[in-house]
């Protein structure tokens, strides 16, 4: 996550890295305070099917269901369709180039703006 954050900064994006062990409520609160366009969630524990829906719900409750959410970490391919159905726009697994992440975010933000 720190490597991706640095790459996004180097690409000219403003990045707010909150660290690990954030609750869904804390993530949504930070998203509102910082008025973000994109939220990146990274998880290695395998609890993405439990935690990601909670984050999506917290954002929706706060009126920010428009935030582009991307995810990374150890996420089984079988879970990708359900995650995308719940609103995760893209999932980047281990080995994804930082350039691919940068390109996706730039394109997604541009599409939303038009």
OpenMM code with the backbone's topology and positions (N, CA, C; nanometers):
from openmm import Vec3, app, unit

residues = "UNK UNK UNK UNK UNK UNK UNK UNK UNK UNK UNK UNK UNK UNK UNK UNK UNK UNK UNK UNK UNK UNK UNK UNK UNK UNK UNK UNK UNK UNK UNK UNK UNK UNK UNK UNK UNK UNK UNK UNK UNK UNK UNK UNK UNK UNK UNK UNK UNK UNK UNK UNK UNK UNK UNK UNK UNK UNK UNK UNK UNK UNK UNK UNK UNK UNK UNK UNK UNK UNK UNK UNK UNK UNK UNK UNK UNK UNK UNK UNK UNK UNK UNK UNK UNK UNK UNK UNK UNK UNK UNK UNK UNK UNK UNK UNK UNK UNK UNK UNK UNK UNK UNK UNK UNK UNK UNK UNK UNK UNK UNK UNK UNK UNK".split()
positions = [
    Vec3(0.0830, -0.1195, 0.0000),
    Vec3(0.0000, 0.0000, 0.0000),
    Vec3(0.0873, 0.1257, 0.0000),
    Vec3(0.1964, 0.1231, 0.0743),
    Vec3(0.2834, 0.2403, 0.0784),
    Vec3(0.3530, 0.2633, -0.0557),
    Vec3(0.3872, 0.1563, -0.1235),
    Vec3(0.4508, 0.1687, -0.2549),
    Vec3(0.3518, 0.2281, -0.3543),
    Vec3(0.2282, 0.1821, -0.3508),
    Vec3(0.1249, 0.2361, -0.4396),
    Vec3(0.1005, 0.3832, -0.4060),
    Vec3(0.0916, 0.4154, -0.2779),
    Vec3(0.0699, 0.5551, -0.2367),
    Vec3(0.1809, 0.6447, -0.2899),
    Vec3(0.3034, 0.6001, -0.2791),
    Vec3(0.4159, 0.6799, -0.3287),
    Vec3(0.4082, 0.6964, -0.4808),
    Vec3(0.3743, 0.5882, -0.5508),
    Vec3(0.3641, 0.5952, -0.6968),
    Vec3(0.2531, 0.6917, -0.7393),
    Vec3(0.1421, 0.6907, -0.6679),
    Vec3(0.0325, 0.7824, -0.7001),
    Vec3(0.0746, 0.9269, -0.6752),
    Vec3(0.1461, 0.9504, -0.5662),
    Vec3(0.1974, 1.0861, -0.5392),
    Vec3(0.2931, 1.1299, -0.6496),
    Vec3(0.3825, 1.0387, -0.6872),
    Vec3(0.4784, 1.0702, -0.7926),
    Vec3(0.4093, 1.1008, -0.9250),
    Vec3(0.2880, 1.0460, -0.9429),
    Vec3(0.2105, 1.0700, -1.0645),
    Vec3(0.1277, 1.1981, -1.0539),
    Vec3(0.1450, 1.2722, -0.9437),
    Vec3(0.0779, 1.4005, -0.9284),
    Vec3(-0.0547, 1.3966, -0.8545),
    Vec3(-0.0864, 1.2841, -0.7947),
    Vec3(-0.2120, 1.2730, -0.7218),
    Vec3(-0.1914, 1.3069, -0.5749),
    Vec3(-0.2929, 1.3664, -0.5159),
    Vec3(-0.2899, 1.3899, -0.3712),
    Vec3(-0.3319, 1.2599, -0.3044),
    Vec3(-0.2515, 1.2131, -0.2103),
    Vec3(-0.2767, 1.0854, -0.1445),
    Vec3(-0.2831, 1.1067, 0.0061),
    Vec3(-0.3854, 1.0477, 0.0670),
    Vec3(-0.3975, 1.0459, 0.2124),
    Vec3(-0.3882, 0.8996, 0.2532),
    Vec3(-0.2782, 0.8640, 0.3145),
    Vec3(-0.2588, 0.7257, 0.3598),
    Vec3(-0.2949, 0.7190, 0.5070),
    Vec3(-0.3943, 0.6384, 0.5399),
    Vec3(-0.4427, 0.6342, 0.6791),
    Vec3(-0.3810, 0.5230, 0.7615),
    Vec3(-0.3091, 0.4330, 0.6982),
    Vec3(-0.2476, 0.3241, 0.7739),
    Vec3(-0.3407, 0.2054, 0.7894),
    Vec3(-0.2960, 0.1125, 0.8728),
    Vec3(-0.3708, -0.0121, 0.8898),
    Vec3(-0.4670, -0.0023, 1.0075),
    Vec3(-0.5524, -0.1014, 1.0137),
    Vec3(-0.6482, -0.1179, 1.1233),
    Vec3(-0.7469, -0.0023, 1.1364),
    Vec3(-0.7949, 0.0453, 1.0240),
    Vec3(-0.8979, 0.1490, 1.0231),
    Vec3(-1.0350, 0.0808, 1.0165),
    Vec3(-1.1300, 0.1289, 1.0922),
    Vec3(-1.2653, 0.0739, 1.0859),
    Vec3(-1.3363, 0.1307, 0.9627),
    Vec3(-1.4414, 0.0650, 0.9166),
    Vec3(-1.5181, 0.1210, 0.8049),
    Vec3(-1.5669, 0.2629, 0.8342),
    Vec3(-1.6064, 0.2889, 0.9563),
    Vec3(-1.6513, 0.4225, 0.9945),
    Vec3(-1.5374, 0.5243, 0.9846),
    Vec3(-1.4199, 0.4864, 1.0299),
    Vec3(-1.3045, 0.5755, 1.0230),
    Vec3(-1.2672, 0.6050, 0.8775),
    Vec3(-1.2753, 0.5039, 0.7934),
    Vec3(-1.2439, 0.5216, 0.6512),
    Vec3(-1.3437, 0.6184, 0.5882),
    Vec3(-1.4720, 0.5983, 0.6153),
    Vec3(-1.5750, 0.6861, 0.5585),
    Vec3(-1.5606, 0.8282, 0.6115),
    Vec3(-1.5316, 0.8434, 0.7393),
    Vec3(-1.5122, 0.9770, 0.7964),
    Vec3(-1.3970, 1.0497, 0.7287),
    Vec3(-1.2854, 0.9806, 0.7097),
    Vec3(-1.1697, 1.0413, 0.6437),
    Vec3(-1.2040, 1.0775, 0.4999),
    Vec3(-1.2763, 0.9897, 0.4315),
    Vec3(-1.3156, 1.0171, 0.2931),
    Vec3(-1.3962, 1.1465, 0.2840),
    Vec3(-1.4856, 1.1676, 0.3797),
    Vec3(-1.5655, 1.2906, 0.3803),
    Vec3(-1.4808, 1.4118, 0.4158),
    Vec3(-1.3981, 1.3992, 0.5171),
    Vec3(-1.3152, 1.5116, 0.5609),
    Vec3(-1.2199, 1.5572, 0.4515),
    Vec3(-1.1675, 1.4635, 0.3770),
    Vec3(-1.0694, 1.4949, 0.2728),
    Vec3(-1.1334, 1.5193, 0.1364),
    Vec3(-1.2650, 1.4972, 0.1259),
    Vec3(-1.3394, 1.5167, 0.0009),
    Vec3(-1.2715, 1.4428, -0.1144),
    Vec3(-1.2540, 1.3135, -0.0977),
    Vec3(-1.1781, 1.2337, -0.1942),
    Vec3(-1.2594, 1.1991, -0.3184),
    Vec3(-1.1884, 1.1685, -0.4246),
    Vec3(-1.2479, 1.1193, -0.5489),
    Vec3(-1.2363, 0.9677, -0.5584),
    Vec3(-1.1253, 0.9147, -0.5057),
    Vec3(-1.0953, 0.7722, -0.5178),
    Vec3(-1.0525, 0.7197, -0.3814),
    Vec3(-1.1012, 0.5999, -0.3494),
    Vec3(-1.0633, 0.5324, -0.2257),
    Vec3(-0.9973, 0.4008, -0.2625),
    Vec3(-0.8767, 0.3797, -0.2132),
    Vec3(-0.8071, 0.2540, -0.2341),
    Vec3(-0.8078, 0.1738, -0.1054),
    Vec3(-0.8566, 0.0520, -0.1139),
    Vec3(-0.8587, -0.0381, 0.0010),
    Vec3(-0.7630, -0.1525, -0.0269),
    Vec3(-0.6790, -0.1834, 0.0709),
    Vec3(-0.5844, -0.2931, 0.0565),
    Vec3(-0.6037, -0.3889, 0.1729),
    Vec3(-0.6098, -0.5162, 0.1413),
    Vec3(-0.6333, -0.6143, 0.2473),
    Vec3(-0.5543, -0.7416, 0.2188),
    Vec3(-0.4951, -0.7940, 0.3219),
    Vec3(-0.4184, -0.9178, 0.3099),
    Vec3(-0.4779, -1.0304, 0.3939),
    Vec3(-0.5732, -0.9978, 0.4801),
    Vec3(-0.6248, -1.0943, 0.5768),
    Vec3(-0.7290, -1.1897, 0.5211),
    Vec3(-0.7832, -1.1592, 0.4034),
    Vec3(-0.8880, -1.2439, 0.3483),
    Vec3(-1.0277, -1.2051, 0.3943),
    Vec3(-1.0400, -1.0964, 0.4663),
    Vec3(-1.1718, -1.0566, 0.5173),
    Vec3(-1.2384, -0.9500, 0.4303),
    Vec3(-1.1976, -0.9415, 0.3061),
    Vec3(-1.2517, -0.8404, 0.2152),
    Vec3(-1.4021, -0.8528, 0.1942),
    Vec3(-1.4550, -0.9742, 0.1943),
    Vec3(-1.5992, -0.9917, 0.1737),
    Vec3(-1.6793, -0.9469, 0.2952),
    Vec3(-1.6142, -0.9360, 0.4078),
    Vec3(-1.6804, -0.8856, 0.5284),
    Vec3(-1.6626, -0.7341, 0.5421),
    Vec3(-1.5422, -0.6859, 0.5174),
    Vec3(-1.5110, -0.5453, 0.5435),
    Vec3(-1.5485, -0.4504, 0.4298),
    Vec3(-1.5251, -0.4881, 0.3065),
    Vec3(-1.5523, -0.3971, 0.1954),
    Vec3(-1.6992, -0.3554, 0.1878),
    Vec3(-1.7950, -0.4475, 0.2058),
    Vec3(-1.9357, -0.4032, 0.2035),
    Vec3(-1.9666, -0.3021, 0.3139),
    Vec3(-1.9011, -0.3150, 0.4276),
    Vec3(-1.9233, -0.2204, 0.5362),
    Vec3(-1.8729, -0.0815, 0.4986),
    Vec3(-1.7589, -0.0748, 0.4312),
    Vec3(-1.7061, 0.0537, 0.3863),
    Vec3(-1.8005, 0.1155, 0.2830),
    Vec3(-1.8440, 0.0353, 0.1868),
    Vec3(-1.9365, 0.0843, 0.0839),
    Vec3(-2.0631, 0.1382, 0.1499),
    Vec3(-2.1176, 0.0651, 0.2455),
    Vec3(-2.2396, 0.1083, 0.3145),
    Vec3(-2.2179, 0.2374, 0.3922),
    Vec3(-2.1046, 0.2501, 0.4586),
    Vec3(-2.0748, 0.3728, 0.5346),
    Vec3(-2.0648, 0.4932, 0.4417),
    Vec3(-2.0042, 0.4749, 0.3262),
    Vec3(-1.9943, 0.5848, 0.2305),
    Vec3(-2.1326, 0.6233, 0.1786),
    Vec3(-2.2136, 0.5234, 0.1478),
    Vec3(-2.3486, 0.5509, 0.0988),
    Vec3(-2.4323, 0.6215, 0.2049),
    Vec3(-2.4211, 0.5791, 0.3315),
    Vec3(-2.4954, 0.6436, 0.4398),
    Vec3(-2.4586, 0.7905, 0.4528),
    Vec3(-2.3360, 0.8241, 0.4189),
    Vec3(-2.2877, 0.9617, 0.4300),
    Vec3(-2.3062, 1.0401, 0.2995),
    Vec3(-2.3760, 0.9797, 0.2035),
    Vec3(-2.4022, 1.0482, 0.0778),
    Vec3(-2.2855, 1.0519, -0.0183),
    Vec3(-2.1894, 0.9613, -0.0023),
    Vec3(-2.0713, 0.9597, -0.0896),
    Vec3(-2.0568, 0.8266, -0.1637),
    Vec3(-2.1679, 0.7763, -0.2107),
    Vec3(-2.1640, 0.6553, -0.2908),
    Vec3(-2.0998, 0.6762, -0.4268),
    Vec3(-2.0669, 0.8018, -0.4581),
    Vec3(-2.0045, 0.8360, -0.5862),
    Vec3(-1.8537, 0.8152, -0.5874),
    Vec3(-1.7955, 0.7885, -0.4720),
    Vec3(-1.6496, 0.7707, -0.4652),
    Vec3(-1.6092, 0.6452, -0.5426),
    Vec3(-1.5077, 0.6581, -0.6233),
    Vec3(-1.4524, 0.5443, -0.6981),
    Vec3(-1.3706, 0.4616, -0.5999),
    Vec3(-1.4054, 0.3348, -0.5860),
    Vec3(-1.3344, 0.2477, -0.4922),
    Vec3(-1.2562, 0.1437, -0.5708),
    Vec3(-1.1266, 0.1353, -0.5395),
    Vec3(-1.0410, 0.0311, -0.5955),
    Vec3(-0.9859, -0.0504, -0.4796),
    Vec3(-0.9508, -0.1727, -0.5092),
    Vec3(-0.9032, -0.2617, -0.4041),
    Vec3(-0.7780, -0.3349, -0.4495),
    Vec3(-0.7012, -0.3749, -0.3520),
    Vec3(-0.5812, -0.4516, -0.3788),
    Vec3(-0.5511, -0.5441, -0.2635),
    Vec3(-0.4545, -0.6283, -0.2847),
    Vec3(-0.4166, -0.7233, -0.1807),
    Vec3(-0.4431, -0.8658, -0.2258),
    Vec3(-0.4621, -0.9516, -0.1287),
    Vec3(-0.4872, -1.0924, -0.1567),
    Vec3(-0.6384, -1.1139, -0.1641),
    Vec3(-0.6897, -1.1132, -0.2865),
    Vec3(-0.8334, -1.1277, -0.3095),
    Vec3(-0.8513, -1.2355, -0.4165),
    Vec3(-0.9204, -1.3409, -0.3798),
    Vec3(-0.9402, -1.4526, -0.4716),
    Vec3(-1.0196, -1.4083, -0.5937),
    Vec3(-0.9823, -1.4617, -0.7089),
    Vec3(-1.0509, -1.4301, -0.8335),
    Vec3(-1.2006, -1.4580, -0.8242),
    Vec3(-1.2386, -1.5629, -0.7522),
    Vec3(-1.3804, -1.5986, -0.7385),
    Vec3(-1.4618, -1.4885, -0.6718),
    Vec3(-1.3965, -1.4035, -0.5930),
    Vec3(-1.4672, -1.2966, -0.5220),
    Vec3(-1.4814, -1.1690, -0.6044),
    Vec3(-1.4094, -1.1578, -0.7138),
    Vec3(-1.4106, -1.0353, -0.7940),
    Vec3(-1.5507, -0.9955, -0.8410),
    Vec3(-1.6303, -1.0882, -0.8977),
    Vec3(-1.7635, -1.0462, -0.9437),
    Vec3(-1.8506, -0.9888, -0.8316),
    Vec3(-1.8503, -1.0497, -0.7156),
    Vec3(-1.9321, -0.9998, -0.6043),
    Vec3(-1.8824, -0.8636, -0.5571),
    Vec3(-1.7517, -0.8450, -0.5534),
    Vec3(-1.6964, -0.7157, -0.5122),
    Vec3(-1.7326, -0.6069, -0.6121),
    Vec3(-1.7249, -0.6382, -0.7387),
    Vec3(-1.7607, -0.5385, -0.8402),
    Vec3(-1.9106, -0.5086, -0.8348),
    Vec3(-1.9904, -0.6085, -0.8068),
    Vec3(-2.1347, -0.5883, -0.7932),
    Vec3(-2.1669, -0.4927, -0.6783),
    Vec3(-2.0887, -0.4998, -0.5715),
    Vec3(-2.1142, -0.4123, -0.4562),
    Vec3(-2.0568, -0.2722, -0.4737),
    Vec3(-1.9816, -0.2503, -0.5825),
    Vec3(-1.9350, -0.1152, -0.6089),
    Vec3(-1.7849, -0.0956, -0.6164),
    Vec3(-1.7077, -0.2012, -0.5995),
    Vec3(-1.5627, -0.1900, -0.6156),
    Vec3(-1.5357, -0.1827, -0.7663),
    Vec3(-1.4745, -0.0735, -0.8109),
    Vec3(-1.4583, -0.0515, -0.9559),
    Vec3(-1.3493, -0.1373, -1.0186),
    Vec3(-1.2417, -0.1617, -0.9437),
    Vec3(-1.1340, -0.2441, -0.9978),
    Vec3(-1.0578, -0.3084, -0.8838),
    Vec3(-0.9999, -0.4250, -0.9135),
    Vec3(-0.9248, -0.5012, -0.8139),
    Vec3(-0.7868, -0.5285, -0.8719),
    Vec3(-0.6852, -0.4904, -0.7965),
    Vec3(-0.5476, -0.5065, -0.8394),
    Vec3(-0.4786, -0.6079, -0.7486),
    Vec3(-0.4363, -0.7167, -0.8063),
    Vec3(-0.3710, -0.8201, -0.7284),
    Vec3(-0.2211, -0.8015, -0.7206),
    Vec3(-0.1561, -0.8899, -0.6466),
    Vec3(-0.0105, -0.8847, -0.6362),
    Vec3(0.0539, -0.8902, -0.7749),
    Vec3(0.1538, -0.8080, -0.7948),
    Vec3(0.2240, -0.8061, -0.9220),
    Vec3(0.1703, -0.7050, -1.0207),
    Vec3(0.0568, -0.6410, -0.9885),
    Vec3(0.0043, -0.5372, -1.0770),
    Vec3(0.1023, -0.4209, -1.0784),
    Vec3(0.1301, -0.3692, -1.1950),
    Vec3(0.2226, -0.2558, -1.2019),
    Vec3(0.1560, -0.1308, -1.1459),
    Vec3(0.2364, -0.0465, -1.0846),
    Vec3(0.1811, 0.0786, -1.0330),
    Vec3(0.1301, 0.1645, -1.1482),
    Vec3(0.1899, 0.1537, -1.2645),
    Vec3(0.1425, 0.2300, -1.3797),
    Vec3(0.0014, 0.1888, -1.4184),
    Vec3(-0.0296, 0.0595, -1.4098),
    Vec3(-0.1653, 0.0133, -1.4412),
    Vec3(-0.2667, 0.0734, -1.3439),
    Vec3(-0.2296, 0.0852, -1.2190),
    Vec3(-0.3179, 0.1445, -1.1180),
    Vec3(-0.3369, 0.2933, -1.1467),
    Vec3(-0.2280, 0.3616, -1.1742),
    Vec3(-0.2326, 0.5046, -1.2070),
    Vec3(-0.3217, 0.5280, -1.3284),
    Vec3(-0.3005, 0.4499, -1.4337),
    Vec3(-0.3787, 0.4660, -1.5566),
    Vec3(-0.5268, 0.4432, -1.5303),
    Vec3(-0.5598, 0.3402, -1.4537),
    Vec3(-0.7007, 0.3129, -1.4244),
    Vec3(-0.7643, 0.4296, -1.3493),
    Vec3(-0.6958, 0.4780, -1.2469),
    Vec3(-0.7516, 0.5868, -1.1661),
    Vec3(-0.7716, 0.7121, -1.2503),
    Vec3(-0.6725, 0.7478, -1.3296),
    Vec3(-0.6855, 0.8672, -1.4144),
    Vec3(-0.8042, 0.8542, -1.5097),
    Vec3(-0.8191, 0.7382, -1.5698),
    Vec3(-0.9290, 0.7155, -1.6642),
    Vec3(-1.0645, 0.7174, -1.5911),
    Vec3(-1.0732, 0.6533, -1.4769),
    Vec3(-1.1994, 0.6480, -1.4021),
    Vec3(-1.2432, 0.7867, -1.3551),
    Vec3(-1.1479, 0.8664, -1.3082),
    Vec3(-1.1802, 1.0013, -1.2634),
    Vec3(-1.2221, 1.0878, -1.3822),
    Vec3(-1.1545, 1.0737, -1.4943),
    Vec3(-1.1898, 1.1508, -1.6154),
    Vec3(-1.3295, 1.1128, -1.6645),
    Vec3(-1.3620, 0.9839, -1.6626),
    Vec3(-1.4944, 0.9390, -1.7056),
    Vec3(-1.6037, 0.9954, -1.6144),
    Vec3(-1.5782, 0.9952, -1.4863),
    Vec3(-1.6772, 1.0462, -1.3910),
    Vec3(-1.6990, 1.1953, -1.4104),
    Vec3(-1.5922, 1.2678, -1.4451),
    Vec3(-1.6008, 1.4126, -1.4617),
    Vec3(-1.6765, 1.4533, -1.5872),
    Vec3(-1.6803, 1.3623, -1.6863),
    Vec3(-1.7462, 1.3994, -1.8130),
    Vec3(-1.8933, 1.3654, -1.8141),
] * unit.nanometer
topology = app.Topology()
chain = topology.addChain("A")
for resn in residues:
    res = topology.addResidue(resn, chain)
    for name in ("N", "CA", "C"):
        topology.addAtom(name, app.Element.getBySymbol(name[0]), res)
